[in-house]
């Protein structure tokens, strides 16, 4: 089979990128032909961070230039959606013969095509918080077209895979679609404890971005001075402000490890608590 993975922003280096890379590896290892649509990225950096050296040499990479906003402030989401859809359509005009499309980043990037399409979903509606009365009128107004667009993209998806049963319930509630739970890849055998003594150590793992609420982790740390707290992850080189603000406000018992997870095995094995 010729299988296309759609993941416009592989440079993010988060959990979704793990899903994309493991999907490509599974496609290749099962003897299928793998293709990837994404913006250009640092292949060596990604393969080193995710531990997949040489994998992308076996993938037909259909790349387009890195997104640069026309307007630096305002309407960034809409500029991204328009740009990625435009570039994806351009590539698919010349590369049509796929048996299956797997979208591993976001339903907003799903192409309109007659090819069977599967969406791996982390959460069905990033704008759902607007219904909780937590956003201002102007934010509601800003995100309303995006919500309508996301719901329209759902019509182009044949099957949904959900990251958890919890997400699956929201897919049914928000989009009225059923899904199959497929837990994200995690090589747990690499992180088994070998009898190490546990320490008063609390860790969290993830991209260091506001939506991961790392600032809440710091608040917990400030109230628990007898424990050490460690944030393991990476931040966006183009937008380091949030990371810098965390470092500035962190209490003395907090440290940061900017490393691939496999480079922090010892910390994981010694920790008593993991905060998600």
N, C-alpha and C positions, 0 to 999 in steps of 0.2 A: 504494500500500500504506500501511496504518497501522502504523507501527513504533514500539515502545516501548523506550526505553533505560532500564535500571534501574541507578542509581548513587546510593545513599543519601547518600554523604558527598562532595559535590563541593567542599566547602570545604577539603579537604586540599591541593589545588594541587600534585599530583605527576604522575608519568607516567601513572597510570591515568586521571586527570582529562583529560589530553591526549587519551587514547584516546576517552573519552566525548564530548568536544567535537568532535573530528574525525569521529567517527561521526555525530553529529547534523548536522554540516555536510554530510557526504556524503549523508545521507538527504534533507536539504532541497534540495541542489543537483541531486539526481537526480529531483526532482519528487514525492517521497513526503511523507506527513504524519508529522511527528516529534512524539513525546511523550516526556516525561522524568519519572520518579519519583525524587525526592530530598528530603532534608530542606531546609528553608529555608536560603538562603545569600546572601551579598552579591554580587549579580549584577554590579554595576559593578566590584568588585574582581576577580572571576573573569575577566570579559571583558578587563579591562586586563592582568592577569597572563598570560593565555593568548593575547592578541591576537585576540580573536574578537568585537569590538564589534558589537552589533546582532544577533548570531546567535540569542540566546535569545528575541528578540522574535518569531521565526518558529517557535518551539517551544511546544507545549502543555505548560506546566509544572504537574505534579501534585505539589504540595509538602505536606510535613507539618512540624510543629514540630521544632526542633532537639532532639536527644537530650540529656536531662539524667538522669544516673544517680540511682536511688533511694538507692543506697548508694555513697558516694564511694570507699570502699576495698573491694576484693574483688568477684569475680564480674562485673567490668566487661564482659568479652567476652560473657558470657551475657545480661547486661542489654541490650547493644547488639543482639545477634542477635534476642532476643525483641521488642524495641521496633521494629526495622526490619521484621521479618516482620509484626508486628501492623499497622503503618501501611500497609505495601504491600498486605496483604489488604484493609484497609478501602478503600483507593483503588480496587483492582481490582473490588470489589463494584459500584461505580458506573461503572467504565470497563472494559468487557469486550471491546469490538470491535476487537481488535488482530490483525493478520495475522502479526506476528513480534515476538518479544521478544529484545532484545540486552542481556545483563548484562555490564557492563564493569568492575565493581569486584571482586566476590568471590563465589564459588559459594555461600557461606553466605547470601547475600541473594537467591538465585534463588527466585522465587515458584512455588508449586504451581499449575499451570494446564495446560489442554489446548492452549494456543497453542504453536506451534513456538518453541523457545527455544535461543538460541546463547549460550555462555559464552566470553568472552575471558579466557584464563587466563594469569597471570603465573608462578605456581608452584602445583602441585596440592595441596600439604599443608603448611600453615604449621607443623604440629606434628610434622613428620617428624624433627626433631632429637632427639625423645624416644627414637628407636631407636638413637641413636649413643652412649648412655650419658652424655650431657652434662647431662642434667636430673635433678633430684632426684626422689625417689619422690613427693613432694607435688605437684610440677609435672606429673608424669605423670598423677597422679590427677586434678588440676584439668582438664587438657586432654583426657582420655579421652572424656568426653561430647561435647565439641566435635568431635573427630575422627569419632566415630560420626555426628554430625549432618551434617557436611560430606559424608561418604560417602553419606548418605541423600539429600542434595540433588542429588547427581550423577545420580540416577535421573530427575530432572525436566529434565535437559538433553538436547536432541536432538543438538546438534553442538558440538564444542569448537574454538576457535581458540587456538593457543598462540603466545606471544610469541617463541619460538625453537624450534629443533629439540631443544635441550637440555631445555626445558620439556616438549616433546612426548613425549620419552622417559620423563620422570617421570610424565606423565599416564597413559601406557600401564602403567608399573610400579605406580603407587599406586592408580589407579582402574580399570585394565583397559579404558580407552577410547582410541580413536584420535582424532587431532586434525590440523588443518591449520595449518601455520605461517603466520602473517601478522605480519610485523614491525611494531612500533609506528610511528606517524607521526613523521617527523623531517624538517623542511624544510631539508635539507642545503644547498640553493642559497643560503640566507641566511648560511651560515657558511664559504663558500669563501674560501680565502686569496687575497689579491691581491698576493702577492710580499713581504709583510711579513717582516722578519727574525725568526726564532724566538729566543726568549729562554729562559734557564734557569728556566722557569715550568712548574709542575705544577698541574693543575686536577682537581677532581672536581665532579660536578653531581648534585643530588638533594635530596630532603626531608631536613632536618636532624633526624633521629630515630635512636634507638639501633639499630634494625634495619638501617639503612644503614651502620653501622659507621664513622662519621666519625671516631671516636676512633682507629681504626687508621691513618687518613690522617694524623692529627696525630703518631702515633708514627713514621711514615715521615719526616715533615717534620723532626722533632727530630733524626733521624740524618743529615739531608742539608742542613746549614746553607748550602751554596753555591747552593741552589735556592730560589726563592720558591714557596709553595704557596697556592692559592686555593680556597676552598669556595664554590660558587655554588648558591644554593637558597633555600628558605624554611622557617620553623619554625612550629609550631603556637602561635598566640597564647595558647591556653588552657593550654599546657604548655611553657613556655620553659626549664624547668630544664636539659634536656640541652644546648640551645644555649648557655646561660649557662655551663655547666660546661666546654664546649669552648673558649669564649673565654677563660675563666680559665686553662685549662691549656695553651693554644696557645703554641708557641715564637714568637720575634719574626719569623720568616720566614713566618708564616701570616697570611692575611687572609681576610675573609668578604665576599661580595657578596650581599646580600639583595635580589635583583632577578629579574625575568623573564629567561629565558635570552637573549631577543633584545636585552636591555639590556646584555649582556656580550659582544657579538660581538667587540669588539676584543681582549678577554682570550683568547677561544678561538682567534683567529687567530694570536696571538703565542706561545701555549703550545707547548712541545715534547712534553709528556707529558699524556695523559689517563688518570686512574685510575678504574676502575669497580668 
